[in-house]
Amino acid sequence: MPCSRTTRHHSPAPHPLTLAVRWAGRLLCWSLAAGLTTAALDLLAAPQAAWWPTVWPLPWYLTGLSIPAWAILRAREKATQHPPDKDTRPDHRNRAA
């Protein structure tokens, strides 16, 4: 039986900082994948195009720039999160028992 629209639970719109962290993480992953691909292509195919020596390291530069961007954004996102309630902390259950 398909789900109806009224029974689906929609999460609230994510915080703009959360969206920035997601996009920075995606940029990091895709630039790393592109860097690995171009490095493998350079090693295995050894392209002779005149522009290749300039282009193949570009994803690595982008990876190097996106790592600190993602780390800073993620740290800011973590800092804005609310601490857990007293009742939900793991050590609370141990004391109650």
N, C-alpha and C positions, 0 to 999 in steps of 0.2 A: 504494500500500500504506500503510495508516494506521500511524502510529507507535505502538509499544507503550509501556506505562508504564515498562518496565525500561530502555529505550534513551534516554529523555529525561534530559537533564542539568538537574537542579534547582539553582539557585543557592542559596547559604546565605541564611538569614534576614537581611534588611538590618539594619544598625545602627539603634537607635532615633533617633539624630540624623539619619540619612539619611531616615527616614520623616517626621520633623518638617520637613526641608527640602522634601521632596516636597509635603507638605500646605500649607506656607507658599507654595510656588510655585503650587500650584493655586489657593489663595485669592487670590493676586495676579492670576493670569490671569483668573479668573472675576469678581473685583471690577472689574477694568479693563474686561472685556467688558460687565458690567452698567452701569458708568459711561458707557461710550460709547453704549450702547443708550438709557439714560435721557436723556442729553444730546441724542441725535438725536430722541428722542420729544418732548422739551421744545421743541426747535427747530422740528420739522415739524408736530406736532399741537397744541402749546400747550394742554395739558390745563388745564381750569378748576377742577378739584377743589380744595377748600380745603386738603387735606393734601399736594398735589403739591409746593409749594415747599419743604416740609420733607423729603419723601422723596427727591426726585430727586438731591440731592447726597450721600446716604448711601453709595452705592458708591464715590464719590471719596474720602470720608473713610476708608473701609475700605482702599482702594488705598494711600492715604498711610500708613496704619499697617502694612500688610503688606509694603511695600517694605523698610523697615529691619529688620523681623522676618526676612524671607527673607535679606537680605544678612548679617545677624549669624549666623544659623544656617548659612548656606552657608560663611562664613568659618571658623566653628568646625569644620564638617565637613572642609573642606580642611586645616585645621591638624592634624586627627587622622589624616589619611591618611599612610601610610608613604612615605618617599622611594623613588624607583626604584632598583633594583640598579645597580651600576657597569656591568654588562654590557649593560644595556638603555638606557642614556643615549645620546642621539643623537651626542654628541661622542666617545663610545667607538669607534664604527665608523670615524670619521675618523682617529683615532690609530692604529687597528689596520691601516689600509690604508697 
